[in-house]
Amino acid sequence: MLSDQSATGSSAPDQPEPEPREECGVFGVWAPGEEVAKLAYYGLYALQHRGQEAAGISVADGRQIVVFKDLGLVSQVFNEQILSTLQGHIAVGHCRYSTTGGGTWENAQPNFRTTAAGSGLSLGHNGNLVNTAELNERARELGVISRQGATTDSDLICGLLAAAAADKGIEAAALELLPTVKGAFCLTFADENTLYAARDPHGVRPLVLGRLERGWVVASETAALDIVGASFVREVEPGELLAIDAEGLRSSRFANPEPKGCVFEYVYLARPDTTISGRGVHATRVEIGRRLADEHPADADLVIPVPESGTPAAIGYAAASGIPYGSGLVKNAYVGRTFIQPSQTIRQLGIRLKLNPLRDVIRGKRLVVVDDSIVRGNTQRALVRMLRESGALEVHVRIASPPVRWPCFYGIDFASRAELVANGVDTDGIRRSIGADSLGYVSLDSLVAASEQPRSRLCAACFDGEYPIPLPDEALGKNLLEGLSGAEGASGPARHVSPAGYGAEDAVRRP
């Protein structure tokens, strides 16, 4: 489930907690003769679940780059009129949820810079870096700052890349810079003539390559390829840089691959119709549910999911246990991220903003309720209470992931460790906290087995505390770069244009 409450705000006792969110979705297309802005729009629409704070698209036509971005959902930021003005053959798209840098307009992407040679550079980033402070110091030494007041690791990459490209060009600059960038990153970036894509050596976040009849597409998930009619070619390899232009597709290595894909993509982050490393996400979640039923059986009358993310696992649990599957909760499909705060009266209804029980289904039943994860526990606590008030005799909670005990520094905006309900508390303590009759988590071994990936190729740091990319001694956090720039940023939708008279940090505001 996605919460419409800011992840930085506090949760009232009956409020659904902010669920784990990933930073963003990236999309890039090189396709002469196609309406690339519209392809990017629909690609971002397919990736909207990965980021709901801001959206942006840049388009290059061989002479200049135009960027349009704003706060809001993809459908709120763009309309037919705006898209019709974004003409070219290369597009970079981005939808954002903030991990490093607050959710302000200044931090919306794609980022934009102008090189000393006068060419433009637009860049979108999915993931989170762990050497941001080091990169920031390097940028300060080089005088690479953003007068727009951006405070993201993504903007640092864009600025450093543009600075290095002055002498050697974007491609060579990327091959020089990327080995020094530590953490999780999937990058899609472009100058006036070439589309680029890069993935960190650990491949923490997914990134795929697709083929159009007249071009190429890169995207965070295969579902975005499907939406725009692109055929899946392969995943972008960890440590690989792709360049696509009129000469074709080129592949270079900037680091040796050490795959550590995020296992939480299978649990929650990715769309169920996406494929990761050859394994369908939906099939993985159904198998997790089967294994969950074997590990934590329950004497019950009905298995119900917490929609939508708990549905595949609930199907698997019901199939393996022999307990009938049913729909006991109705989700309001139109409650997504919103900038309108609910009134106090509505806020007190808490989880009912998103989920409402089917009382005739629930009344008098012993329920198995399957959800994807528990972070702070507020959502499950409110849910159990609501089900009991609707007449459930027993509520047995089953979770399709292990206990989340550690924060993520690679692109998921989890709570701090002190806020995680599983930190320092055993399963029975969590059960008492949420008020369930029983509680069972799938084991990490079963989760890994369901993914059909070798354990050695997966990152499960949020479950076991084993971080594959070393963390620095200095502090990490969402607001690491906040306050370092005293510049005032823009406050509304804007275009960045290059090189036709505007510098990298200049914005032309729309009426």
C-alpha positions, -999 to 999 in steps of 0.1 A, spaced: 0 0 0 11 36 -7 3 62 19 -7 97 9 11 111 40 45 126 38 72 102 48 88 129 69 56 136 89 45 118 120 18 93 120 -12 96 142 -21 63 160 -48 54 135 -31 68 105 -17 44 78 20 47 80 42 60 52 50 28 33 85 21 20 91 43 -11 117 42 -37 133 74 -49 123 74 -86 116 59 -120 138 67 -150 130 65 -187 149 73 -218 142 71 -255 162 76 -287 138 75 -316 140 98 -346 106 103 -362 87 94 -330 69 116 -306 95 110 -279 79 133 -253 47 113 -255 66 80 -253 84 94 -222 50 105 -207 35 70 -210 67 54 -198 66 75 -167 29 68 -163 39 31 -161 66 40 -135 44 63 -114 45 39 -85 82 45 -81 79 82 -75 49 105 -69 64 138 -57 75 153 -90 78 145 -127 99 159 -156 108 153 -192 137 167 -212 138 165 -250 168 171 -274 165 178 -311 202 178 -321 205 216 -314 192 222 -279 177 205 -249 144 216 -234 134 205 -199 99 207 -183 93 196 -147 71 203 -118 58 189 -85 29 164 -88 19 132 -106 28 127 -142 -8 134 -153 -8 166 -132 25 180 -146 19 173 -183 -9 178 -207 -13 176 -245 -3 213 -249 29 210 -230 39 177 -246 33 191 -281 60 218 -274 86 192 -265 99 183 -299 130 162 -307 143 127 -311 158 121 -276 138 122 -243 148 116 -207 119 112 -182 118 110 -144 93 106 -116 106 113 -81 101 104 -45 128 120 -24 155 102 -4 184 126 -6 171 162 -8 137 173 2 106 171 -20 109 207 -34 106 220 -69 143 226 -70 150 189 -66 126 177 -93 144 160 -122 157 157 -149 186 178 -136 201 202 -162 235 217 -167 254 234 -195 290 224 -202 318 249 -207 316 240 -244 280 252 -245 262 219 -249 234 208 -226 231 179 -203 200 165 -187 200 137 -162 176 115 -142 187 93 -113 171 63 -95 189 52 -63 208 68 -35 245 75 -31 266 69 0 296 92 -8 274 123 -13 294 144 11 327 135 -7 311 144 -41 298 176 -27 332 186 -15 346 178 -49 319 199 -65 326 229 -42 363 227 -51 354 228 -88 329 256 -83 301 233 -95 271 246 -77 234 250 -87 220 285 -85 186 269 -85 193 255 -50 190 218 -57 202 196 -28 203 161 -43 230 136 -50 216 135 -85 223 172 -91 259 166 -79 264 139 -105 250 161 -132 272 190 -122 304 170 -120 296 152 -153 290 185 -171 322 200 -156 343 170 -167 327 169 -202 342 203 -210 374 189 -222 366 153 -232 329 150 -240 301 134 -221 309 97 -228 346 99 -217 336 121 -188 311 95 -176 337 67 -179 360 88 -157 334 100 -131 312 69 -125 339 47 -109 342 73 -82 304 74 -75 295 50 -47 261 37 -39 230 28 -59 224 45 -92 206 40 -124 212 70 -146 195 81 -178 211 112 -193 214 129 -227 231 158 -245 217 172 -278 226 141 -298 231 111 -276 212 91 -250 231 75 -222 223 50 -195 244 37 -167 239 13 -137 261 10 -106 285 -20 -103 261 -37 -79 230 -33 -100 210 -25 -68 181 -10 -88 167 -24 -120 173 -9 -154 164 -25 -188 170 -19 -225 142 -22 -251 139 -19 -288 114 2 -308 109 -2 -345 128 31 -350 148 34 -319 158 24 -284 143 27 -249 158 24 -214 136 22 -183 135 12 -147 111 -17 -153 101 -39 -182 64 -29 -176 74 6 -190 87 -11 -222 54 -29 -226 34 3 -223 53 20 -251 54 -10 -274 91 -17 -270 105 -52 -270 127 -63 -241 163 -67 -252 182 -72 -220 190 -57 -186 216 -29 -185 245 -47 -168 260 -36 -135 289 -14 -142 279 -7 -178 275 25 -197 253 26 -228 255 53 -255 229 55 -282 231 79 -312 229 79 -350 258 55 -351 239 29 -331 243 15 -296 277 13 -278 285 -5 -246 314 4 -223 324 -9 -188 334 15 -161 336 -11 -133 335 -49 -129 301 -62 -120 294 -73 -85 256 -80 -86 236 -72 -55 200 -66 -67 175 -53 -41 154 -82 -29 127 -57 -18 119 -50 -55 103 -85 -55 84 -79 -22 69 -45 -29 87 -19 -51 83 -33 -86 51 -36 -105 37 -72 -105 38 -73 -143 76 -65 -143 103 -91 -149 136 -88 -129 166 -110 -138 143 -133 -158 119 -138 -129 83 -124 -131 75 -103 -100 39 -116 -98 51 -153 -99 77 -145 -72 51 -130 -49 27 -159 -53 56 -183 -45 64 -162 -14 28 -167 -3 31 -205 -8 62 -206 13 47 -184 39 18 -208 43 42 -237 48 63 -218 74 33 -202 92 1 -222 89 -31 -209 105 -64 -225 114 -87 -200 97 -118 -197 74 -106 -171 49 -74 -156 34 -77 -120 25 -50 -97 10 -42 -61 19 -46 -47 -16 -29 -44 -39 6 -53 -28 -5 -82 -6 -27 -98 -33 -3 -122 -51 11 -135 -18 -24 -141 -4 -33 -161 -36 -2 -182 -30 -10 -186 7 -46 -197 0 -34 -222 -27 -8 -238 -4 -30 -239 27 -63 -249 12 -80 -220 30 -104 -202 7 -92 -169 -8 -115 -139 -6 -116 -101 -9 -123 -86 25 -110 -52 19 -118 -27 -8 -91 -2 -18 -99 33 -31 -80 33 -63 -79 71 -65 -61 77 -32 -25 83 -42 -2 110 -33 -20 142 -26 -11 178 -17 -44 183 0 -42 174 37 -73 157 51 -93 175 78 -91 164 114 -124 146 111 -112 127 80 -78 121 95 -93 103 124 -108 78 100 -72 69 93 -68 38 72 -104 40 59 -92 67 35 -76 39 16 -92 6 27 -127 -2 37 -139 -36 49 -165 -58 33 -184 -66 65 -206 -93 51 -174 -112 41 -155 -106 73 -182 -110 99 -179 -142 119 -147 -153 102 -113 -163 113 -91 -144 90 -56 -147 76 -45 -112 65 -16 -111 41 5 -80 36 38 -72 20 58 -58 50 56 -41 84 77 -10 89 64 11 118 33 -11 125 8 18 125 -10 5 94 -13 -31 106 -25 -19 141 -53 2 125 -62 -26 101 -65 -53 128 -87 -30 149 -109 -22 119 -113 -59 110 -123 -67 146 -148 -39 146 -163 -54 114 -170 -87 131 -138 -108 125 -135 -135 152 -97 -139 148 -71 -120 128 -39 -138 119 -14 -115 101 11 -130 77 38 -109 61 55 -117 28 89 -104 38 111 -109 69 111 -82 97 125 -49 85 152 -42 111 176 -20 93 173 12 72 181 13 35 208 37 22 204 26 -14 172 43 -25 143 32 -3 130 58 21 125 36 51 121 49 86 151 54 108 161 23 128 147 37 160 113 39 143 112 4 129 88 -17 149 110 -48 145 141 -31 159 148 -49 192 114 -65 195 107 -102 188 78 -114 167 55 -119 197 62 -84 208 52 -71 174 21 -93 174 10 -77 207 18 -43 194 -5 -46 164 -32 -66 183 -32 -97 161 -40 -132 173 -9 -145 155 19 -131 134 42 -148 109 69 -135 86 83 -154 57 120 -163 63 148 -147 43 158 -181 29 123 -186 15 121 -151 1 154 -156 -17 144 -190 -30 111 -175 -43 131 -149 -63 151 -178 -80 182 -157 -76 214 -168 -59 217 -153 -24 251 -139 -33 235 -117 -60 210 -101 -38 210 -72 -13 189 -79 18 204 -53 41 171 -40 54 165 -76 67 199 -88 78 220 -56 82 246 -68 57 253 -37 35 271 -47 3 283 -12 -5 304 1 24 288 30 43 309 61 52 317 71 87 300 105 83 262 109 86 239 99 59 203 111 55 177 128 34 187 163 44 225 158 41 229 186 15 201 209 28 213 243 39 246 241 21 233 264 -7 219 297 3 205 304 -31 168 309 -36 153 284 -60 124 286 -84 89 279 -73 69 266 -102 69 247 -134 98 257 -156 118 251 -187 155 248 -189 168 255 -224 202 249 -239 222 263 -256 199 290 -270 209 318 -247 202 303 -213 227 290 -188 224 258 -169 208 273 -139 185 297 -157 147 290 -158 121 304 -181 89 303 -161 56 295 -177 27 319 -171 
